[in-house]
Protein backbone atom coordinates (compact mmCIF):
# COMPACT_ATOMS: atom_id res chain seq x y z
CA UNK A 1 0.00 0.00 0.00
CA UNK A 2 0.99 3.59 -0.65
CA UNK A 3 -0.43 6.49 1.28
CA UNK A 4 -0.67 9.89 -0.39
CA UNK A 5 -1.31 13.11 1.52
CA UNK A 6 -2.05 16.28 -0.43
CA UNK A 7 -1.96 19.87 0.71
CA UNK A 8 -1.95 23.37 -0.72
CA UNK A 9 -5.39 23.84 -2.23
CA UNK A 10 -7.54 26.88 -1.61
CA UNK A 11 -9.26 29.89 -3.10
CA UNK A 12 -7.32 32.14 -5.46
CA UNK A 13 -8.22 34.93 -7.83
CA UNK A 14 -7.84 34.53 -11.60
CA UNK A 15 -4.22 35.08 -12.58
CA UNK A 16 -2.97 33.96 -9.21
CA UNK A 17 -0.78 31.03 -8.20
CA UNK A 18 -0.97 28.00 -5.93
CA UNK A 19 1.43 25.18 -5.14
CA UNK A 20 0.09 21.72 -4.40
CA UNK A 21 2.16 19.19 -2.47
CA UNK A 22 1.81 15.42 -2.19
CA UNK A 23 3.81 13.24 0.20
CA UNK A 24 3.96 9.50 -0.47
CA UNK A 25 4.74 6.82 2.09
CA UNK A 26 4.55 3.03 2.23
CA UNK A 27 5.52 0.51 -0.45
CA UNK A 28 6.91 2.89 -3.06
CA UNK A 29 8.24 1.24 -6.20
CA UNK A 30 11.71 2.25 -7.35
CA UNK A 31 10.30 2.78 -10.83
CA UNK A 32 7.08 4.75 -10.68
CA UNK A 33 4.96 7.52 -12.10
CA UNK A 34 3.47 10.21 -9.92
CA UNK A 35 0.90 12.61 -11.17
CA UNK A 36 -1.86 15.09 -10.55
CA UNK A 37 -5.40 14.61 -11.79
CA UNK A 38 -8.37 16.90 -11.36
CA UNK A 39 -12.14 16.54 -11.38
CA UNK A 40 -14.11 19.69 -12.17
CA UNK A 41 -17.69 19.90 -10.89
CA UNK A 42 -19.95 17.60 -12.90
CA UNK A 43 -17.10 16.31 -15.07
CA UNK A 44 -14.84 13.28 -15.24
CA UNK A 45 -11.43 13.08 -13.65
CA UNK A 46 -8.64 14.10 -16.04
CA UNK A 47 -4.85 14.01 -16.08
CA UNK A 48 -3.19 17.34 -15.35
CA UNK A 49 0.49 16.37 -15.25
CA UNK A 50 2.71 13.39 -14.51
CA UNK A 51 6.37 12.74 -13.80
CA UNK A 52 8.22 9.46 -14.22
CA UNK A 53 11.29 8.08 -12.48
CA UNK A 54 14.06 9.89 -14.34
CA UNK A 55 11.96 13.06 -14.26
CA UNK A 56 10.38 13.01 -17.72
CA UNK A 57 7.11 14.94 -17.57
CA UNK A 58 3.79 15.06 -19.36
CA UNK A 59 1.16 17.82 -19.29
CA UNK A 60 -2.40 18.27 -20.40
CA UNK A 61 -2.60 20.78 -23.25
CA UNK A 62 -4.81 23.06 -21.17
CA UNK A 63 -2.13 23.59 -18.51
CA UNK A 64 1.09 23.44 -20.53
CA UNK A 65 3.17 26.56 -19.95
CA UNK A 66 1.24 27.47 -16.79
CA UNK A 67 1.73 24.45 -14.49
CA UNK A 68 4.96 22.73 -13.51
CA UNK A 69 5.24 19.30 -11.91
CA UNK A 70 8.36 18.36 -9.95
CA UNK A 71 9.62 15.84 -7.40
CA UNK A 72 11.19 16.50 -4.04
CA UNK A 73 14.77 15.56 -3.18
CA UNK A 74 13.68 12.22 -1.67
CA UNK A 75 11.61 11.44 -4.82
CA UNK A 76 8.71 10.51 -2.53
CA UNK A 77 7.09 13.92 -2.84
CA UNK A 78 5.57 15.58 -5.86
CA UNK A 79 4.59 19.19 -6.35
CA UNK A 80 2.39 21.08 -8.78
CA UNK A 81 3.17 24.75 -9.23
CA UNK A 82 0.13 26.40 -10.79
CA UNK A 83 0.51 29.89 -12.27
CA UNK A 84 -1.84 32.11 -14.24
CA UNK A 85 -4.82 30.25 -12.83
CA UNK A 86 -8.14 30.46 -14.63
CA UNK A 87 -11.69 29.85 -13.41
CA UNK A 88 -11.76 26.67 -15.51
CA UNK A 89 -8.94 25.27 -13.36
CA UNK A 90 -11.44 25.00 -10.50
CA UNK A 91 -11.58 21.35 -9.46
CA UNK A 92 -10.69 18.81 -6.84
CA UNK A 93 -7.05 17.89 -7.46
CA UNK A 94 -5.87 14.35 -6.71
CA UNK A 95 -2.36 13.02 -6.32
CA UNK A 96 -1.72 9.67 -8.00
CA UNK A 97 1.02 7.08 -7.63
CA UNK A 98 1.51 4.27 -10.13
CA UNK A 99 4.02 1.65 -9.05
CA UNK A 100 3.15 -1.74 -7.56
CA UNK A 101 -0.45 -0.61 -7.94
CA UNK A 102 -2.49 2.53 -8.49
CA UNK A 103 -3.03 4.73 -5.46
CA UNK A 104 -4.89 8.00 -4.92
CA UNK A 105 -4.83 10.77 -2.39
CA UNK A 106 -7.95 12.14 -0.76
CA UNK A 107 -8.07 15.23 -2.98
CA UNK A 108 -7.68 18.95 -2.35
CA UNK A 109 -10.05 21.64 -3.57
CA UNK A 110 -8.76 24.42 -5.82
CA UNK A 111 -11.18 27.26 -6.53
CA UNK A 112 -10.30 30.07 -8.92
CA UNK A 113 -12.76 32.91 -8.57
CA UNK A 114 -12.90 36.66 -8.13
C-alpha positions as a printed Julia matrix, in Angstrom:
114×3 Matrix{Float64}:
   0.0    0.0     0.0
   0.99   3.59   -0.65
  -0.43   6.49    1.28
  -0.67   9.89   -0.39
  -1.31  13.11    1.52
  -2.05  16.28   -0.43
  -1.96  19.87    0.71
  -1.95  23.37   -0.72
  -5.39  23.84   -2.23
  -7.54  26.88   -1.61
  -9.26  29.89   -3.1
  -7.32  32.14   -5.46
  -8.22  34.93   -7.83
  -7.84  34.53  -11.6
  -4.22  35.08  -12.58
  -2.97  33.96   -9.21
  -0.78  31.03   -8.2
  -0.97  28.0    -5.93
   1.43  25.18   -5.14
   0.09  21.72   -4.4
   2.16  19.19   -2.47
   1.81  15.42   -2.19
   3.81  13.24    0.2
   3.96   9.5    -0.47
   4.74   6.82    2.09
   4.55   3.03    2.23
   5.52   0.51   -0.45
   6.91   2.89   -3.06
   8.24   1.24   -6.2
  11.71   2.25   -7.35
  10.3    2.78  -10.83
   7.08   4.75  -10.68
   4.96   7.52  -12.1
   3.47  10.21   -9.92
   0.9   12.61  -11.17
  -1.86  15.09  -10.55
  -5.4   14.61  -11.79
  -8.37  16.9   -11.36
 -12.14  16.54  -11.38
 -14.11  19.69  -12.17
 -17.69  19.9   -10.89
 -19.95  17.6   -12.9
 -17.1   16.31  -15.07
 -14.84  13.28  -15.24
 -11.43  13.08  -13.65
  -8.64  14.1   -16.04
  -4.85  14.01  -16.08
  -3.19  17.34  -15.35
   0.49  16.37  -15.25
   2.71  13.39  -14.51
   6.37  12.74  -13.8
   8.22   9.46  -14.22
  11.29   8.08  -12.48
  14.06   9.89  -14.34
  11.96  13.06  -14.26
  10.38  13.01  -17.72
   7.11  14.94  -17.57
   3.79  15.06  -19.36
   1.16  17.82  -19.29
  -2.4   18.27  -20.4
  -2.6   20.78  -23.25
  -4.81  23.06  -21.17
  -2.13  23.59  -18.51
   1.09  23.44  -20.53
   3.17  26.56  -19.95
   1.24  27.47  -16.79
   1.73  24.45  -14.49
   4.96  22.73  -13.51
   5.24  19.3   -11.91
   8.36  18.36   -9.95
   9.62  15.84   -7.4
  11.19  16.5    -4.04
  14.77  15.56   -3.18
  13.68  12.22   -1.67
  11.61  11.44   -4.82
   8.71  10.51   -2.53
   7.09  13.92   -2.84
   5.57  15.58   -5.86
   4.59  19.19   -6.35
   2.39  21.08   -8.78
   3.17  24.75   -9.23
   0.13  26.4   -10.79
   0.51  29.89  -12.27
  -1.84  32.11  -14.24
  -4.82  30.25  -12.83
  -8.14  30.46  -14.63
 -11.69  29.85  -13.41
 -11.76  26.67  -15.51
  -8.94  25.27  -13.36
 -11.44  25.0   -10.5
 -11.58  21.35   -9.46
 -10.69  18.81   -6.84
  -7.05  17.89   -7.46
  -5.87  14.35   -6.71
  -2.36  13.02   -6.32
  -1.72   9.67   -8.0
   1.02   7.08   -7.63
   1.51   4.27  -10.13
   4.02   1.65   -9.05
   3.15  -1.74   -7.56
  -0.45  -0.61   -7.94
  -2.49   2.53   -8.49
  -3.03   4.73   -5.46
  -4.89   8.0    -4.92
  -4.83  10.77   -2.39
  -7.95  12.14   -0.76
  -8.07  15.23   -2.98
  -7.68  18.95   -2.35
 -10.05  21.64   -3.57
  -8.76  24.42   -5.82
 -11.18  27.26   -6.53
 -10.3   30.07   -8.92
 -12.76  32.91   -8.57
 -12.9   36.66   -8.13
